[in-house]
Amino acid sequence: MHVLIVGAGGFIGRHLAARLVAEGVRVTAAGRSPDRLRQRLPGAAAIRCDLATDCADDWRERLAGVDAVVNCAGLFGDDRGYADVHAGGPIALFDACRAAGVGRVLQISSLGAVADAASAYHRSKAAADDHLAAMGTAIGWAIVRPSLVIGHGGQSSALFTTLAALPVTPDLGSADGLVQPIHVDDLVEILVRLLRAPLPLAVRIDAVGPEAMTTEGVVTILRGWLGLPDTIRVALPRWWIAAVARLGIGPVTREGMAMLAAGNTACVEPLVALTGHRPAPIAQALARRPATGSDLRTARLAPVVPILAVALALVWFAGGAVPLLVTPSATNLAWLARVGLSGGAATTALWAGALADIAIGAAILLRIRGAALAGIGLMATYTLILTHIAPELWADPFGALAKNIAVLALSLAVHALEIRHG
């Protein structure tokens, strides 16, 4: 079997591709960055696609020799892309599959995806679902609608694991209904069984775990998985959560709030009857891979990551602004004279250094690759010059040069995170 996975670089797509490759299935991963897909999914071929722009004709050659297509592509939080990535792009893909004679299409949708849903996310997913279902028996199809998916590398897992690792756990219970989490390993098992199920195939199936719970319950389970004892829970009032979501500065968006409030549950028995697989309770599924110290460190670091880059950028902005706006001109000129600069050359050097500092700070905030390393290079230059002309600064009680060691460590951390998430 030759399986083409669209959105193979995403959470579900990566897990499915890895499982199929391990079982000897021929897999082609499709996404916007084929080179990155080849690195992340050894053993799979990779091609470029972009659901936001591709039409049915663009898929003709890509689908040659393909037996089954799984659409795992999706985005959340940017409703400007929903119409293309969730609706228009998949519809073009499904039409191309039918024209090319692809025997089977699996569409990863979302529980709650109906045409009149409260969220734009669900409505856009429903548009593609309904188009695929309208093909009837012209193609074998299955629309899989998972609830909250938990597992290594998932955004939802990262969010709830981060909440679980906090010293005081915020409770979103006043803002949500129930969810029915399913582990990604169980979801992948379901997808593999649907890929191997006899044709004809024409089914919508809700992929849920066996237990309905609040998000507080999910956080409690993840806290236990991390090996942490119970802690204080602080119930956040609904108006506060709504205000944060409206401002777009918290982990819960306005759309996410609407989806949580609507609830996300279904009966698990139709899934079991169709596939012969019963998903494990989420605590049991997580126990298959016990948490490590690395998991706990990652969860505790997550809230700090955005602060690191901002803090480093502020250091550089201050380094540029203070000499220009605060330090007396005579002081600046006296320091520059110690390296043999005076007059126009001194003024030029002052402005060049200050603007370079500000540029580094701006580049860090803009997440330009290599900005933190450029800052290390500039800081090393400043440190060497000052060590030569004023070595006594190393003994300064305020740590005029010694603090550069801490800035170096911060810069290395920001650079490491840039490589990790780039």
N, C-alpha and C positions, 0 to 999 in steps of 0.2 A: 504493500500500500504506500502511495505517495501522498503525504499530507502537507498542505500549505497552511501555515498559521499566520494570519494577519494580526499585527500587534504583538508579535512574538517577544518583543523587548519588554513588555509589561509584566505585571505580577503573575497573572494567571497564565499568560502565554509562555513565559519562561519555564514555569513548572511543568506545563504540558509538553513543551518541546523537549525538555530534559528527560522526562519519563519516556516519551516515544523513541528518542534517540537511544536511550539505554536498552530498549527492547528491540532494537534493530530496525525500526521503522524509518523509511526514507522521509526526511523532514526538510521542507524549505521554509525558512523564516522570512517574513516580509515586514518591512518597516522603513522608516525614513532614513535610517543610518545602517546600511548593510555591513559596513566594516565593524561597527560596534556589535552588531548581532553575531558576527563570526567569532568575535572575541568572547562574547558571553555564552555562546551556545556551540561549543566545539562538537563537530560531528554533524551539524546541520548546514545545509546550503543557505545562502542569504540573497535576497533581491530587494530592490528599493520599491516602495510604494508610498502613496500619500493619499489617504481617504479624503482629505480636504480638497484635493484638486483632481484626482484621477477619475476618468469616465470609463464606461464599459469597454470601449475599444482599447484602452490602455492595458486591460487585463488579458487580452486575447492570447498573446504569446506567453505570458506568465503562467497561464492555466494549462498549457499543453502538457499532457501526461499526468495531470493531477487527478487523484481519485477522490480526495475529500478536502474541503476547505473549512477551517475553523476561524471565525472572526472574534478575536479577543480584544480588538481595539476599543479604546474608550478614553474619555477625559472627564474630569470633574472639577467644577469651580469656575470654569470659563465658558459661560453659556453662549458666548459669541461663536464658538466652534461646534456647538452641539448639532446644528442643522446639517453641517457638512460631514463631520466625523462620525456621528451616530446615525444619521438618516440618509442624506444624499450619497455619501461615499459607499456605505454598505449596500444600498439599493442598487447602485451601479455594479458593485461586485457580484451581487446575487443574480442580476440579469446576465452578467458575463458568464457566470457559472452555468446557468441554464443553457446559454447559447453554445458553450464549449463542451457540454455533455458531462460536466462534473457530476458524479453520482450522489454526493452527500455534502451537505452544508450544515455546520453547527454554528449557531449564533449565540454568543454570550451576551445576554441581556441583563435585566435586573428585576428582582421581585418588586412588584408595584408598577411596572412599566405598562401603562394603559393610555389610550388616546386622550382621556380627560383627567389625567393625573395632575396633582397640584404642582409638581415640579417640572421645569423645562427639561431636566435631565431625563426623567421618566417618559415624558411625551416624545422626545426625540428618539429614544430607544424603541418605543412602541411603534413609531412610524416604520422603521426598518423591519421590526418583527412582523407587523401586519403584511408588509409587502412580500416577505418570504413565505408566510403562511398562505397567502393568496395564490401561490404557484401550485398549490394542491399536490398532485402526484407527479407533476412534471419533473420533480427533483426530490431526492430524499432529504428531509430537513428535520432539525430539532432546534427548538428555541429553549435555551437553558437559562433560567432566571434565578440566580443565587441571591440569598440574603447576605448579611455581613460575612465576608470571607476573611478568615484568620489564618495567618501563616507567615513564614519567614519571607521578608521582603515586601510585604503588603503595606500600603499607606494606612489603612484602618488599623492594622496590627501595631504599626509604629506609634500611631496616635494613642491608642488605648494602653499600650505598654508604657509609654512615656507617662501617662496619667497614673498608671499603677505604681511607677517608681518614685513618684513625688513623696516628700515627707508627709504632706497633708493632701489627701485625695479629694479633688473636686468632684462633686456628684451632679451629673447632668440630668438626674431623674426627673426634675420638674419640667424638663423640656422635651422628654421623649416618650415614645410608646415602647413596645417590645420589639426585640430583634431575635433572630433564630440563627445564630452563627454556625457556619460550616467551615471545617478546616480545608485548606487548599488541597491537601493530599486526597481528601475524600471527593472534592470537586473534580480533580484530575481523574480519579478512578471512574467517576461517572462519565466524564467526557470520553475516556478510552473505551468504555463499554458501549457508548453510543456510536463511536467510530466503527466498532466491530459488530454492531447489531444488524440483523438481517433486514434487507429492504423488502417492501417499501417502508419508509419511516416518515412520519408526519406528526410531530408531537410538540406541545409546549409543556415544559416541566419545571416546577419550582424546586430549586436545589437548596434545601435547608437542612440544618442539623436537627436532632431530635428534641432539643430543649429551647423553649422560648424564655427570654430573660430581658431585664433592663440593661442599659449600658453599664450601670453600676455593677451588675452581676458579671459582665464581661471583664471589667476592671479588676474585680475581686479575684476572679479566676486567674488572670494574668499576674496579679500580685503574688498569688500562691505559686504560680509557675516560676516566678523569679526568685522564690525562696524568701520572700519578705513577710514579716509578721503583719497583722492587722494594724491599721493606723487610724488617725482621726479623719473623719469624712466631713466635708463642709458642703452642705446643700446650697447650690447657687440658685438664687431666685430667677424665675423665667425672664423677668424684665431685664436683668443684668446680662444674661446670656444673649437675649435678643439685641441689646444695645451693642455688645461686643461684635456680634455677627453682622450687625448693620454697618459698623465701622470697618469690618474686614480685617481686624487685628488679632483675632483669636483663631483657635483650631476649628470652630464650628461656624460655617457660613449660614447665611439666611436660607439658602436652598437646603443645606444639610439639616437645619432645624426643622424645616417643613417636612422633610423626608422622615426624620426621627419621630416627629409628632404623629405622623400618619401610621407609624408602626411598620413592621417588616416581618411578618410571620405567615406560615402556611402549614398545611398538613404534610408530614413527611412520608406517609404511606404510599401515595401514588408514585413517588420517586423510587421507593423500595420495590414496588410491584413491577415497575417498568424496567429497572436496571438490575435488580437482584442485589443491590448494594445498600446497606444501611449505614449512613454516616455515624461516626462515633460522637458521643458528647464531647464538647469542645475541650473540657479539662482532660479527658482521656486522650484525645487526639494530640494535645500539646505535650502530654507525658511521653509520647513516642520519641520526642527529641528533648531531653531535659535541658533547661536553661543553663547557660554557662556564665562565668564572670564577664565575658565579653558582651553577652546580652544585657546584663544589668548596667554595665558601663555605657553601652550605646543608648539605653533608655534614659539614663540620667544625664547624658551629654546632650541629648536632643534639644531640650529647651535653651541650652547655653549656646548652641552653635550660631544662631543668628546674632547673638550679642558679641561674639568674638570678633567678627568682621567689623561690626560697627565700632567697637572699642578701639580696634587697631586703626581704623580710618580716622577716628577722632584724634588719636595721637599724632598722625601725620598732618591733619588739618591744623592742629595747635602748633606743630613745629613750623608750619608755613605762616600762619597768621600772627603769632606772637611777635616775631622779629619785625614784621611790617607794621603792626598796629599797636603794640604795647611797649616793646623794648625801646629805650631812648636811642636816638640815632647815634649819639656819641659812643654809647656802649657797643653798638654793632660795629662801628668803624674801628674802635679800639681792638676788638677781637680780630677783625679782618687785617688790620695792620700787622698783627703778630705772624701772619702767613705771607707778609710782603705785599698786600693789596692796599691801595689807597686811591682817593679821587674817584674818577669814573669807573675804573676797574672794580673798586670795592662795591660801589653801588650796583653795578651789573651783577657781580657775584652774589650780593645779598638778594636781589630780586630773583635771580636764576635759582638759587637754593630754595627760597621760599616757595616759588611757583612749582618747583619739582616736588616739594613735600606735599603741596595741595593736590598736585596731579596724581601722586601715589594714593592719597586718601580717596580721591574721586574714583580712581580705577578699582580700588578695593570695594567700594560701595556698589559700583557697576558690575562687579563680579567678572572683571576682565582677567582672563587666564594669565598667570605669571605676575600679577600685581604685587602679591606679598613677597615673592622672590626678588622683584625689582626693588622693593622697599628694603629688603635685607642688604642688597648690594649698596644702596645709597647710605644706609645706616652704618655699614662697615666702613665706607669711605669717610663719613663724618667722624667716626670713632678713631680711625687711624690718624686723621689730621689733628684732632684734639689731643690724642695721646702724645703726639709729637710736640705740639706747642704748649700744652698745659697738662702734663702727666699728673699734676697734683689733683686734678679733678676726680681721679679714681679714689681719692681719700676724702672727697667732699662728703660732709655728713648728710647731705640731702640726696646722695647717690646720683650726681649729675651724669656720670658715665656708667656706673654700676647698673642703673635701671635699664640700660640697653640690653642687658642679658635677659631680663624679663620680656622686653619687646621682641627680642630674637625668638624666644620660646613661643610667644603669641603669634608671631609671623609664621613660624614653622607649622603651628597648629592650623592657622587659616589656610596655608598652602596645602597641607595634607587633606583638609576637608574639601578644598577646591578640586583636588585630584579625585577624591572619592566620589564626589557628586557631579563631576564634569561629564 
